[in-house]
Amino acid sequence: MRNYDDGKNFLAGIMIGGLLGALLGILYAPKPGEETRKDLKRKAEEWKREGLRRADEFSRQSKEGVDKFKRRARRAAKELKND
């Protein structure tokens, strides 16, 4: 059986591991509390921006997929009608 993952799960694992590693590094770094909170806030804002960017990309790709499906369905319906 073929696996159509194309490495997406591996890439997601790398990203999640990196995020967890960064978070643990920030939490255990010998910094004052205020500085650590600023770092956490900055990282959270970066992750939010990245999440929004990925959501936009997913939305765009989904729309393209739906549009492609609609074109194929119309073409198939037209061919069936002509037969």
N, CA, C and O atoms as a Tinker XYZ file with bonds, in Angstrom:
   332  protein
     1  N      0.844000   -1.170000    0.000000    73     2
     2  CA     0.000000    0.000000    0.000000    64     1     3
     3  C      0.897000    1.245000    0.000000    63     2     4     5
     4  O      1.875000    1.303000    0.745000    81     3
     5  N      0.568000    2.230000   -0.828000    73     3     6
     6  CA     1.391000    3.442000   -0.918000    64     5     7
     7  C      1.082000    4.399000    0.213000    63     6     8     9
     8  O     -0.054000    4.489000    0.679000    81     7
     9  N      2.090000    5.100000    0.639000    73     7    10
    10  CA     1.934000    6.107000    1.678000    64     9    11
    11  C      1.998000    7.476000    1.010000    63    10    12    13
    12  O      3.014000    7.823000    0.407000    81    11
    13  N      0.933000    8.251000    1.110000    73    11    14
    14  CA     0.854000    9.554000    0.454000    64    13    15
    15  C      1.154000   10.703000    1.409000    63    14    16    17
    16  O      0.724000   11.832000    1.174000    81    15
    17  N      1.865000   10.433000    2.451000    73    15    18
    18  CA     2.168000   11.432000    3.467000    64    17    19
    19  C      3.092000   12.524000    2.937000    63    18    20    21
    20  O      2.966000   13.680000    3.341000    81    19
    21  N      4.004000   12.186000    2.054000    73    19    22
    22  CA     4.974000   13.127000    1.489000    64    21    23
    23  C      5.799000   13.835000    2.562000    63    22    24    25
    24  O      6.262000   14.955000    2.347000    81    23
    25  N      5.985000   13.200000    3.701000    73    23    26
    26  CA     6.815000   13.775000    4.760000    64    25    27
    27  C      6.132000   14.841000    5.592000    63    26    28    29
    28  O      6.787000   15.479000    6.416000    81    27
    29  N      4.833000   15.056000    5.406000    73    27    30
    30  CA     4.138000   16.107000    6.152000    64    29    31
    31  C      4.124000   15.809000    7.649000    63    30    32    33
    32  O      4.323000   16.714000    8.459000    81    31
    33  N      3.894000   14.555000    8.023000    73    31    34
    34  CA     3.894000   14.214000    9.454000    64    33    35
    35  C      5.280000   14.401000   10.051000    63    34    36    37
    36  O      5.410000   14.869000   11.182000    81    35
    37  N      6.307000   14.044000    9.309000    73    35    38
    38  CA     7.672000   14.225000    9.780000    64    37    39
    39  C      7.961000   15.709000    9.985000    63    38    40    41
    40  O      8.519000   16.103000   11.009000    81    39
    41  N      7.577000   16.532000    9.003000    73    39    42
    42  CA     7.798000   17.972000    9.102000    64    41    43
    43  C      7.022000   18.561000   10.272000    63    42    44    45
    44  O      7.543000   19.405000   11.001000    81    43
    45  N      5.785000   18.124000   10.454000    73    43    46
    46  CA     4.986000   18.613000   11.582000    64    45    47
    47  C      5.654000   18.227000   12.900000    63    46    48    49
    48  O      5.686000   19.024000   13.838000    81    47
    49  N      6.188000   17.007000   12.976000    73    47    50
    50  CA     6.877000   16.572000   14.186000    64    49    51
    51  C      8.106000   17.409000   14.478000    63    50    52    53
    52  O      8.375000   17.754000   15.628000    81    51
    53  N      8.852000   17.733000   13.433000    73    51    54
    54  CA    10.038000   18.582000   13.594000    64    53    55
    55  C      9.628000   19.958000   14.125000    63    54    56    57
    56  O     10.261000   20.498000   15.033000    81    55
    57  N      8.559000   20.519000   13.545000    73    55    58
    58  CA     8.114000   21.855000   13.964000    64    57    59
    59  C      7.623000   21.846000   15.408000    63    58    60    61
    60  O      7.970000   22.730000   16.191000    81    59
    61  N      6.818000   20.848000   15.759000    73    59    62
    62  CA     6.298000   20.770000   17.127000    64    61    63
    63  C      7.447000   20.562000   18.109000    63    62    64    65
    64  O      7.476000   21.179000   19.174000    81    63
    65  N      8.386000   19.701000   17.754000    73    63    66
    66  CA     9.550000   19.489000   18.614000    64    65    67
    67  C     10.363000   20.763000   18.787000    63    66    68    69
    68  O     10.835000   21.062000   19.884000    81    67
    69  N     10.521000   21.502000   17.714000    73    67    70
    70  CA    11.253000   22.768000   17.794000    64    69    71
    71  C     10.555000   23.773000   18.687000    63    70    72    73
    72  O     11.193000   24.458000   19.486000    81    71
    73  N      9.231000   23.857000   18.547000    73    71    74
    74  CA     8.466000   24.785000   19.383000    64    73    75
    75  C      8.565000   24.394000   20.860000    63    74    76    77
    76  O      8.769000   25.247000   21.725000    81    75
    77  N      8.420000   23.104000   21.134000    73    75    78
    78  CA     8.526000   22.659000   22.525000    64    77    79
    79  C      9.927000   22.895000   23.073000    63    78    80    81
    80  O     10.089000   23.297000   24.225000    81    79
    81  N     10.929000   22.647000   22.255000    73    79    82
    82  CA    12.301000   22.894000   22.685000    64    81    83
    83  C     12.544000   24.365000   22.980000    63    82    84    85
    84  O     13.196000   24.708000   23.966000    81    83
    85  N     12.022000   25.227000   22.127000    73    83    86
    86  CA    12.179000   26.667000   22.349000    64    85    87
    87  C     11.474000   27.093000   23.633000    63    86    88    89
    88  O     12.014000   27.871000   24.418000    81    87
    89  N     10.268000   26.580000   23.839000    73    87    90
    90  CA     9.518000   26.926000   25.045000    64    89    91
    91  C     10.253000   26.458000   26.300000    63    90    92    93
    92  O     10.372000   27.212000   27.266000    81    91
    93  N     10.740000   25.236000   26.291000    73    91    94
    94  CA    11.474000   24.728000   27.453000    64    93    95
    95  C     12.768000   25.511000   27.674000    63    94    96    97
    96  O     13.156000   25.773000   28.812000    81    95
    97  N     13.425000   25.880000   26.586000    73    95    98
    98  CA    14.642000   26.675000   26.711000    64    97    99
    99  C     14.375000   28.023000   27.350000    63    98   100   101
   100  O     15.152000   28.504000   28.175000    81    99
   101  N     13.262000   28.625000   26.955000    73    99   102
   102  CA    12.901000   29.929000   27.539000    64   101   103
   103  C     12.559000   29.773000   29.015000    63   102   104   105
   104  O     12.983000   30.573000   29.849000    81   103
   105  N     11.791000   28.739000   29.326000    73   103   106
   106  CA    11.350000   28.569000   30.711000    64   105   107
   107  C     12.503000   28.237000   31.667000    63   106   108   109
   108  O     12.477000   28.630000   32.833000    81   107
   109  N     13.500000   27.522000   31.177000    73   107   110
   110  CA    14.598000   27.106000   32.052000    64   109   111
   111  C     15.841000   27.986000   31.924000    63   110   112   113
   112  O     16.848000   27.729000   32.584000    81   111
   113  N     15.785000   29.000000   31.100000    73   111   114
   114  CA    16.931000   29.896000   30.948000    64   113   115
   115  C     17.067000   30.760000   32.211000    63   114   116   117
   116  O     16.065000   31.160000   32.802000    81   115
   117  N     18.297000   31.040000   32.614000    73   115   118
   118  CA    18.501000   31.851000   33.821000    64   117   119
   119  C     18.302000   33.342000   33.528000    63   118   120   121
   120  O     19.266000   34.099000   33.419000    81   119
   121  N     17.030000   33.748000   33.403000    73   119   122
   122  CA    16.705000   35.149000   33.137000    64   121   123
   123  C     15.736000   35.627000   34.206000    63   122   124   125
   124  O     15.050000   34.825000   34.839000    81   123
   125  N     15.686000   36.931000   34.402000    73   123   126
   126  CA    14.672000   37.475000   35.310000    64   125   127
   127  C     13.263000   37.194000   34.773000    63   126   128   129
   128  O     13.068000   37.035000   33.568000    81   127
   129  N     12.297000   37.135000   35.674000    73   127   130
   130  CA    10.916000   36.832000   35.301000    64   129   131
   131  C     10.349000   37.764000   34.250000    63   130   132   133
   132  O      9.682000   37.314000   33.319000    81   131
   133  N     10.607000   39.070000   34.387000    73   131   134
   134  CA    10.064000   40.038000   33.435000    64   133   135
   135  C     10.619000   39.784000   32.026000    63   134   136   137
   136  O      9.884000   39.844000   31.041000    81   135
   137  N     11.893000   39.508000   31.947000    73   135   138
   138  CA    12.520000   39.239000   30.647000    64   137   139
   139  C     11.964000   37.951000   30.040000    63   138   140   141
   140  O     11.724000   37.884000   28.835000    81   139
   141  N     11.762000   36.943000   30.863000    73   139   142
   142  CA    11.199000   35.678000   30.383000    64   141   143
   143  C      9.781000   35.895000   29.870000    63   142   144   145
   144  O      9.412000   35.349000   28.831000    81   143
   145  N      8.983000   36.686000   30.585000    73   143   146
   146  CA     7.613000   36.965000   30.137000    64   145   147
   147  C      7.613000   37.701000   28.804000    63   146   148   149
   148  O      6.782000   37.426000   27.939000    81   147
   149  N      8.545000   38.635000   28.638000    73   147   150
   150  CA     8.652000   39.346000   27.358000    64   149   151
   151  C      9.015000   38.379000   26.234000    63   150   152   153
   152  O      8.461000   38.451000   25.137000    81   151
   153  N      9.942000   37.483000   26.517000    73   151   154
   154  CA    10.325000   36.480000   25.514000    64   153   155
   155  C      9.141000   35.593000   25.140000    63   154   156   157
   156  O      8.903000   35.316000   23.964000    81   155
   157  N      8.404000   35.156000   26.158000    73   155   158
   158  CA     7.238000   34.311000   25.899000    64   157   159
   159  C      6.186000   35.060000   25.073000    63   158   160   161
   160  O      5.588000   34.498000   24.156000    81   159
   161  N      5.974000   36.320000   25.409000    73   159   162
   162  CA     4.997000   37.122000   24.665000    64   161   163
   163  C      5.439000   37.267000   23.208000    63   162   164   165
   164  O      4.630000   37.127000   22.291000    81   163
   165  N      6.716000   37.547000   23.004000    73   163   166
   166  CA     7.236000   37.704000   21.642000    64   165   167
   167  C      7.087000   36.403000   20.844000    63   166   168   169
   168  O      6.674000   36.420000   19.684000    81   167
   169  N      7.429000   35.278000   21.481000    73   167   170
   170  CA     7.288000   33.979000   20.817000    64   169   171
   171  C      5.826000   33.680000   20.511000    63   170   172   173
   172  O      5.511000   33.177000   19.433000    81   171
   173  N      4.939000   33.980000   21.439000    73   171   174
   174  CA     3.514000   33.734000   21.220000    64   173   175
   175  C      3.009000   34.550000   20.032000    63   174   176   177
   176  O      2.203000   34.062000   19.240000    81   175
   177  N      3.476000   35.782000   19.908000    73   175   178
   178  CA     3.080000   36.619000   18.772000    64   177   179
   179  C      3.620000   36.049000   17.465000    63   178   180   181
   180  O      2.927000   36.055000   16.448000    81   179
   181  N      4.855000   35.558000   17.493000    73   179   182
   182  CA     5.427000   34.929000   16.292000    64   181   183
   183  C      4.628000   33.698000   15.898000    63   182   184   185
   184  O      4.331000   33.499000   14.720000    81   183
   185  N      4.277000   32.867000   16.883000    73   183   186
   186  CA     3.524000   31.643000   16.604000    64   185   187
   187  C      2.126000   31.985000   16.080000    63   186   188   189
   188  O      1.596000   31.301000   15.204000    81   187
   189  N      1.541000   33.051000   16.627000    73   187   190
   190  CA     0.221000   33.480000   16.155000    64   189   191
   191  C      0.291000   33.902000   14.691000    63   190   192   193
   192  O     -0.542000   33.502000   13.877000    81   191
   193  N      1.297000   34.716000   14.366000    73   191   194
   194  CA     1.451000   35.150000   12.965000    64   193   195
   195  C      1.655000   33.952000   12.045000    63   194   196   197
   196  O      1.060000   33.879000   10.970000    81   195
   197  N      2.496000   33.016000   12.470000    73   195   198
   198  CA     2.755000   31.824000   11.660000    64   197   199
   199  C      1.487000   30.983000   11.525000    63   198   200   201
   200  O      1.203000   30.459000   10.448000    81   199
   201  N      0.736000   30.854000   12.595000    73   199   202
   202  CA    -0.524000   30.112000   12.534000    64   201   203
   203  C     -1.517000   30.751000   11.577000    63   202   204   205
   204  O     -2.180000   30.057000   10.806000    81   203
   205  N     -1.619000   32.078000   11.626000    73   203   206
   206  CA    -2.519000   32.791000   10.708000    64   205   207
   207  C     -2.056000   32.647000    9.268000    63   206   208   209
   208  O     -2.873000   32.490000    8.360000    81   207
   209  N     -0.744000   32.701000    9.058000    73   207   210
   210  CA    -0.220000   32.540000    7.697000    64   209   211
   211  C     -0.543000   31.151000    7.167000    63   210   212   213
   212  O     -0.956000   30.993000    6.018000    81   211
   213  N     -0.353000   30.151000    8.011000    73   211   214
   214  CA    -0.644000   28.773000    7.593000    64   213   215
   215  C     -2.142000   28.573000    7.354000    63   214   216   217
   216  O     -2.537000   27.862000    6.430000    81   215
   217  N     -2.972000   29.200000    8.188000    73   215   218
   218  CA    -4.421000   29.095000    7.996000    64   217   219
   219  C     -4.827000   29.724000    6.671000    63   218   220   221
   220  O     -5.665000   29.179000    5.952000    81   219
   221  N     -4.233000   30.873000    6.345000    73   219   222
   222  CA    -4.520000   31.519000    5.063000    64   221   223
   223  C     -4.091000   30.634000    3.899000    63   222   224   225
   224  O     -4.818000   30.503000    2.913000    81   223
   225  N     -2.920000   30.031000    4.011000    73   223   226
   226  CA    -2.416000   29.145000    2.961000    64   225   227
   227  C     -3.331000   27.932000    2.808000    63   226   228   229
   228  O     -3.655000   27.530000    1.691000    81   227
   229  N     -3.745000   27.352000    3.937000    73   227   230
   230  CA    -4.650000   26.204000    3.890000    64   229   231
   231  C     -5.965000   26.598000    3.232000    63   230   232   233
   232  O     -6.500000   25.851000    2.413000    81   231
   233  N     -6.484000   27.763000    3.585000    73   231   234
   234  CA    -7.732000   28.250000    3.001000    64   233   235
   235  C     -7.595000   28.429000    1.489000    63   234   236   237
   236  O     -8.482000   28.045000    0.727000    81   235
   237  N     -6.482000   29.011000    1.069000    73   235   238
   238  CA    -6.251000   29.222000   -0.367000    64   237   239
   239  C     -6.171000   27.888000   -1.099000    63   238   240   241
   240  O     -6.783000   27.715000   -2.153000    81   239
   241  N     -5.419000   26.952000   -0.543000    73   239   242
   242  CA    -5.275000   25.649000   -1.186000    64   241   243
   243  C     -6.600000   24.900000   -1.210000    63   242   244   245
   244  O     -6.909000   24.214000   -2.184000    81   243
   245  N     -7.381000   25.028000   -0.148000    73   243   246
   246  CA    -8.683000   24.369000   -0.111000    64   245   247
   247  C     -9.600000   24.940000   -1.184000    63   246   248   249
   248  O    -10.296000   24.197000   -1.876000    81   247
   249  N     -9.597000   26.257000   -1.319000    73   247   250
   250  CA   -10.434000   26.897000   -2.339000    64   249   251
   251  C    -10.014000   26.448000   -3.733000    63   250   252   253
   252  O    -10.860000   26.169000   -4.583000    81   251
   253  N     -8.711000   26.379000   -3.963000    73   251   254
   254  CA    -8.226000   25.911000   -5.260000    64   253   255
   255  C     -8.683000   24.484000   -5.526000    63   254   256   257
   256  O     -9.087000   24.157000   -6.642000    81   255
   257  N     -8.622000   23.633000   -4.506000    73   255   258
   258  CA    -9.058000   22.244000   -4.654000    64   257   259
   259  C    -10.540000   22.139000   -4.952000    63   258   260   261
   260  O    -10.957000   21.344000   -5.795000    81   259
   261  N    -11.339000   22.945000   -4.257000    73   259   262
   262  CA   -12.789000   22.945000   -4.499000    64   261   263
   263  C    -13.080000   23.443000   -5.906000    63   262   264   265
   264  O    -13.909000   22.868000   -6.612000    81   263
   265  N    -12.405000   24.509000   -6.317000    73   263   266
   266  CA   -12.616000   25.035000   -7.669000    64   265   267
   267  C    -12.238000   24.000000   -8.727000    63   266   268   269
   268  O    -12.945000   23.843000   -9.723000    81   267
   269  N    -11.154000   23.312000   -8.521000    73   267   270
   270  CA   -10.716000   22.270000   -9.454000    64   269   271
   271  C    -11.748000   21.142000   -9.519000    63   270   272   273
   272  O    -12.076000   20.654000  -10.601000    81   271
   273  N    -12.254000   20.734000   -8.356000    73   271   274
   274  CA   -13.273000   19.695000   -8.315000    64   273   275
   275  C    -14.526000   20.143000   -9.068000    63   274   276   277
   276  O    -15.105000   19.363000   -9.825000    81   275
   277  N    -14.947000   21.388000   -8.867000    73   275   278
   278  CA   -16.136000   21.903000   -9.551000    64   277   279
   279  C    -15.950000   21.883000  -11.071000    63   278   280   281
   280  O    -16.857000   21.494000  -11.806000    81   279
   281  N    -14.776000   22.303000  -11.532000    73   279   282
   282  CA   -14.519000   22.299000  -12.983000    64   281   283
   283  C    -14.605000   20.890000  -13.541000    63   282   284   285
   284  O    -15.207000   20.668000  -14.591000    81   283
   285  N    -14.000000   19.937000  -12.836000    73   283   286
   286  CA   -14.031000   18.545000  -13.295000    64   285   287
   287  C    -15.461000   18.001000  -13.278000    63   286   288   289
   288  O    -15.868000   17.297000  -14.202000    81   287
   289  N    -16.219000   18.324000  -12.240000    73   287   290
   290  CA   -17.596000   17.842000  -12.137000    64   289   291
   291  C    -18.448000   18.428000  -13.261000    63   290   292   293
   292  O    -19.259000   17.719000  -13.857000    81   291
   293  N    -18.272000   19.700000  -13.552000    73   291   294
   294  CA   -19.025000   20.325000  -14.656000    64   293   295
   295  C    -18.669000   19.684000  -15.992000    63   294   296   297
   296  O    -19.536000   19.405000  -16.820000    81   295
   297  N    -17.375000   19.458000  -16.180000    73   295   298
   298  CA   -16.923000   18.839000  -17.430000    64   297   299
   299  C    -17.502000   17.431000  -17.567000    63   298   300   301
   300  O    -17.966000   17.052000  -18.642000    81   299
   301  N    -17.476000   16.661000  -16.488000    73   299   302
   302  CA   -18.008000   15.295000  -16.519000    64   301   303
   303  C    -19.524000   15.319000  -16.762000    63   302   304   305
   304  O    -20.044000   14.497000  -17.517000    81   303
   305  N    -20.223000   16.248000  -16.130000    73   303   306
   306  CA   -21.676000   16.351000  -16.325000    64   305   307
   307  C    -21.990000   16.728000  -17.767000    63   306   308   309
   308  O    -22.941000   16.214000  -18.357000    81   307
   309  N    -21.196000   17.619000  -18.325000    73   307   310
   310  CA   -21.401000   18.041000  -19.710000    64   309   311
   311  C    -21.170000   16.857000  -20.672000    63   310   312   313
   312  O    -21.922000   16.658000  -21.626000    81   311
   313  N    -20.114000   16.085000  -20.392000    73   311   314
   314  CA   -19.827000   14.922000  -21.232000    64   313   315
   315  C    -20.939000   13.892000  -21.135000    63   314   316   317
   316  O    -21.326000   13.302000  -22.144000    81   315
   317  N    -21.457000   13.670000  -19.934000    73   315   318
   318  CA   -22.553000   12.717000  -19.765000    64   317   319
   319  C    -23.811000   13.198000  -20.486000    63   318   320   321
   320  O    -24.548000   12.402000  -21.066000    81   319
   321  N    -24.040000   14.478000  -20.443000    73   319   322
   322  CA   -25.217000   15.059000  -21.093000    64   321   323
   323  C    -25.121000   14.918000  -22.607000    63   322   324   325
   324  O    -26.129000   14.691000  -23.277000    81   323
   325  N    -23.920000   15.051000  -23.145000    73   323   326
   326  CA   -23.708000   14.980000  -24.590000    64   325   327
   327  C    -23.743000   13.544000  -25.110000    63   326   328   329
   328  O    -23.971000   13.326000  -26.300000    81   327
   329  N    -23.523000   12.571000  -24.241000    73   327   330
   330  CA   -23.501000   11.155000  -24.680000    64   329   331
   331  C    -24.861000   10.601000  -24.911000    63   330   332
   332  O    -24.998000    9.435000  -25.280000    81   331
